[in-house]
Amino acid sequence: MPVETNTLVNGRMTNTTDRVFITPTVAKRSNYDGSFKQDYEYKRGSGDLDECNGREYNGKYTYFATQTFPFFPRCHWGHIGRDFLKP
């Protein structure tokens, strides 16, 4: 079941269906040292956001922070400009 969050769109809060699905699994016993990321499964078409927590907004691709995992984008679209790589 998808998780619904509120998103600010055109100055108004709207419900945006997040695309995070929790898949139940049985994990091996391990130390709880923060080594593991939260588990989720991206399902294309399951919500308004893509696998990078983004979508088109006012004609531009925009990344969104959400109240549920993955919270902030875990990937980015586009190319890095050469001037960005200069020391």
C-alpha positions as CSV (number, residue, x, y, z in Angstrom):
1,M,0.0,0.0,0.0
2,P,1.5,3.4,-0.9
3,V,2.0,6.1,1.7
4,E,0.3,9.4,1.2
5,T,2.1,12.7,2.1
6,N,1.2,16.4,1.7
7,T,3.1,18.4,-0.8
8,L,3.1,22.2,-1.4
9,V,1.9,22.8,-5.0
10,N,1.2,26.3,-6.3
11,G,1.1,27.6,-2.7
12,R,-1.4,24.9,-1.5
13,M,-0.9,21.7,0.4
14,T,-2.0,18.7,-1.7
15,N,-2.0,15.0,-1.1
16,T,0.8,13.3,-3.1
17,T,0.9,9.6,-3.2
18,D,4.5,8.6,-2.3
19,R,5.9,5.6,-4.2
20,V,7.4,3.7,-1.2
21,F,6.3,0.2,-0.6
22,I,7.4,-1.8,2.5
23,T,8.0,-5.4,1.7
24,P,7.9,-7.7,4.7
25,T,11.1,-9.7,5.1
26,V,12.8,-11.8,7.8
27,A,16.3,-10.5,8.4
28,K,19.3,-12.3,9.9
29,R,20.3,-11.3,13.3
30,S,23.0,-8.7,13.3
31,N,24.4,-5.8,15.2
32,Y,22.3,-2.7,15.2
33,D,25.1,-0.3,14.2
34,G,23.3,1.8,11.5
35,S,24.9,-0.2,8.6
36,F,21.7,-0.9,6.8
37,K,19.5,1.5,4.9
38,Q,15.7,1.4,5.3
39,D,14.3,-1.2,2.9
40,Y,11.8,-0.2,0.3
41,E,10.8,-1.2,-3.2
42,Y,10.1,1.4,-6.0
43,K,7.2,0.5,-8.2
44,R,6.8,2.6,-11.3
45,G,3.4,4.2,-11.6
46,S,2.5,3.7,-8.0
47,G,2.5,7.4,-7.1
48,D,3.3,10.9,-8.3
49,L,7.1,10.7,-7.6
50,D,9.7,8.8,-9.6
51,E,12.6,6.7,-8.3
52,C,14.6,9.9,-7.5
53,N,11.8,11.5,-5.5
54,G,11.0,13.9,-8.3
55,R,8.5,14.9,-10.9
56,E,7.7,17.8,-13.3
57,Y,6.5,20.9,-11.5
58,N,5.7,24.2,-13.4
59,G,7.5,22.9,-16.5
60,K,10.7,21.9,-14.6
61,Y,11.9,18.6,-13.1
62,T,11.8,19.1,-9.3
63,Y,13.0,17.0,-6.4
64,F,10.8,16.6,-3.3
65,A,11.6,15.9,0.4
66,T,9.0,13.5,1.9
67,Q,7.9,12.6,5.4
68,T,8.7,8.9,4.8
69,F,11.7,7.1,3.5
70,P,13.6,7.9,1.3
71,F,13.0,11.4,2.8
72,F,15.4,13.1,0.3
73,P,16.4,12.2,-3.3
74,R,18.6,9.1,-3.5
75,C,19.6,9.8,-7.1
76,H,19.7,12.7,-9.5
77,W,18.9,13.2,-13.2
78,G,21.1,15.2,-15.7
79,H,24.7,15.8,-16.5
80,I,27.4,17.5,-14.4
81,G,28.7,20.7,-16.0
82,R,32.5,20.9,-16.6
83,D,32.7,24.2,-14.6
84,F,31.3,22.3,-11.6
85,L,34.3,19.9,-11.6
86,K,37.0,22.6,-11.5
87,P,39.0,22.8,-8.2
